[in-house]
Amino acid sequence: MSTRPPRGRRWAFPLLAVVLTGAGLTLPGALASPEAEPDADRFSLVGISWPAGGGTLDGTPQIRTRDAGTGRWTAWRSLETQPRQTEPGVPAPARAATAPLWVGDSDAAQGRLLRGGGTAPLPGRARLELVDPADGPGVPAEPAYTTTATRPAIISRKQWGANESWRDDPPEYGSSTRAFIVHHTVDSNGYSCSQAPSIIRAIYRYHTRTNGWNDIGYNFLVDKCGRIYEGRHGGVTKPVTGAHTLGFNKNTSGAAVIGSYGSASVPAKVTKALARLSDWRLGVAGHSRSGKVKLTAGKSNGKYDKGDATTVYRVTSHRRLYPTACPGAKLYAKIGTIRTMRTG
């Protein structure tokens, strides 16, 4: 039986940070950190953070959450680690963090490490980051950026409910968008498309308050119904520098599909949306999505050292430029189709 710690302190609504201390038994033989309950009633997205100077976690971080409606606990789910990125003019974040995971309406969470065939509690200075996406609009009837002969419809930041006070600095720009990089958010695929704006708001909050980034990392997002959303602030036709592919953020555009596509099939609407979006966005910069480009790493990232050059297709994947499984095996297999399918 697990012990319940005092409620954690509130950082800045709606991000809730709960410091985890001690250890407790939650299932026979399964060590986990004590239950963390939010200061408010609900959260829908969770991650794990720890002091940036403490290295990496010794094991695979996992979480489980309690459904706010049924009171039932989910199975344990592994979280992906992500690079600790810094942005121009923004202080380096004090904490490292996993990628966030959308869990739906929940009221408690637990974390643990999976290692050596067993489990262990999270270290004492790690904490669960519990994010409430806050109230906001649903999917609009008409996107702000309507479909033209070349441009797909794009739902604006205002339409998905971006709180512009969460970003502190103006956007950074490159000289031109030279490549289009495909990602997935590694979230659950069980969401309804009407929840997509809430998911994006939660990711935005996590990226700015947990990761310490200036804005949401992606330039665009796509839900499983094929709807396209404006990501990072600065203009959908401009070469806005994102925080999506360490070492290759400048002069590229990163688009993330909401969901996890390691084993799940990619909806045809998603493939078509990415094809139309990449065709239009690269076309704005005067490039064909079927071409190739030489990119140079601006930072070392574990696959390329700073200054290394590599030639890639202009429509490429996160894993091609960084040591990661993103965008998942199934979506990765669609990159060639995204690059070549007809969009007219």
C-alpha positions, 0 to 999 in steps of 0.5 A, spaced: 500 500 500 502 506 498 503 512 502 500 519 500 505 525 500 502 532 502 500 535 496 505 538 491 506 546 490 503 549 484 508 552 479 504 556 474 496 554 473 495 550 469 502 546 470 502 542 477 509 540 479 509 534 485 515 533 488 516 525 489 519 523 495 520 516 498 518 509 496 512 505 496 509 498 494 503 499 489 502 492 486 506 486 488 513 486 487 512 493 483 516 499 487 513 506 485 514 513 488 508 515 492 501 517 489 501 524 486 495 528 486 494 535 483 493 541 487 487 542 482 482 536 481 484 534 474 490 533 469 490 530 462 498 530 460 504 527 464 511 527 464 517 526 469 523 531 470 529 531 474 535 536 475 539 537 469 545 536 472 544 529 475 545 526 468 540 521 466 535 516 469 538 510 471 532 506 467 526 507 463 521 512 466 514 509 467 508 512 469 501 510 471 495 514 472 488 514 475 482 515 471 478 521 474 471 518 472 472 511 474 477 511 479 481 505 475 489 505 474 491 504 468 497 499 466 504 502 466 506 506 460 514 507 458 516 515 457 521 517 452 527 521 454 528 527 450 534 531 448 535 537 453 535 543 448 536 550 449 534 556 445 537 563 443 536 568 448 533 563 453 536 560 459 538 553 459 533 549 463 534 547 470 531 540 469 531 535 464 525 531 462 521 526 458 517 527 453 510 528 455 504 523 455 497 525 454 493 520 459 486 524 458 482 526 464 486 523 471 486 525 478 492 521 480 499 519 478 505 514 480 512 514 477 517 508 477 523 506 473 524 499 469 531 496 470 535 490 470 528 486 470 525 489 476 523 496 478 525 501 482 522 508 485 524 515 482 529 518 485 528 523 490 529 529 486 525 527 480 517 529 480 511 528 476 509 534 471 502 534 471 498 538 466 491 541 465 490 544 458 485 549 461 479 551 458 479 553 451 476 552 444 474 546 440 475 544 433 473 550 429 468 550 424 472 554 419 480 554 419 483 561 420 488 559 414 483 556 409 484 552 403 487 555 397 490 552 390 496 550 394 495 551 401 492 546 406 487 549 411 490 550 417 487 551 424 491 558 427 494 558 434 488 563 436 483 557 434 486 552 438 487 556 444 494 558 445 495 563 451 500 567 448 503 570 455 506 563 456 511 564 451 516 570 453 520 572 447 519 573 440 521 568 435 527 566 432 528 566 424 532 562 419 534 564 412 529 559 409 526 553 410 530 548 407 527 541 409 521 538 412 522 534 418 516 529 420 515 527 428 510 524 432 508 526 439 508 519 442 501 520 445 496 515 446 492 514 439 485 513 443 483 521 443 478 523 439 479 529 434 475 534 438 480 533 444 486 535 439 486 543 441 486 540 448 492 536 447 496 541 443 495 546 449 497 541 454 504 540 450 505 547 449 504 548 456 509 542 458 514 545 452 514 552 455 514 551 463 517 544 464 522 544 458 523 551 459 523 553 451 520 559 448 514 556 445 511 549 443 517 546 439 513 544 433 512 548 427 505 544 425 501 539 428 497 534 425 491 530 428 489 523 426 483 526 422 488 530 418 487 537 421 493 541 421 494 546 426 499 552 427 505 550 432 510 555 434 508 563 433 512 567 428 508 566 421 506 559 417 510 562 411 516 564 415 522 560 417 521 560 424 526 556 428 523 551 432 525 546 438 524 539 434 530 536 432 536 538 436 542 540 431 537 541 425 532 546 428 534 552 424 532 553 417 527 546 417 520 546 419 518 540 424 511 537 423 508 532 429 502 527 428 499 527 435 499 520 437 504 514 437 506 510 430 511 505 432 506 499 431 499 503 430 497 504 422 497 511 420 491 514 417 490 515 410 488 522 412 494 523 416 499 521 410 495 526 405 495 532 410 503 531 411 504 531 403 499 537 402 503 541 408 510 539 406 508 540 398 506 547 400 511 549 405 517 547 401 514 550 395 513 557 399 521 557 400 521 555 392 523 548 393 520 541 391 519 536 396 522 530 392 529 534 392 535 533 396 538 538 401 545 538 404 544 540 412 549 542 417 549 540 424 548 546 428 550 542 435 552 535 437 546 531 438 549 524 439 548 522 431 552 528 428 557 532 431 557 540 430 559 542 423 557 535 420 554 535 414 549 530 411 545 530 405 537 528 406 531 528 402 527 535 403 521 531 406 525 527 412 524 524 419 526 525 426 530 519 426 534 521 420 537 526 423 537 524 431 538 518 434 531 516 436 525 512 434 521 518 432 516 518 428 515 511 429 516 505 424 509 505 421 510 513 420 517 512 418 515 507 412 510 513 410 515 518 408 516 516 401 509 516 400 509 523 403 514 525 399 511 523 392 504 522 393 499 527 388 496 532 392 492 535 387 
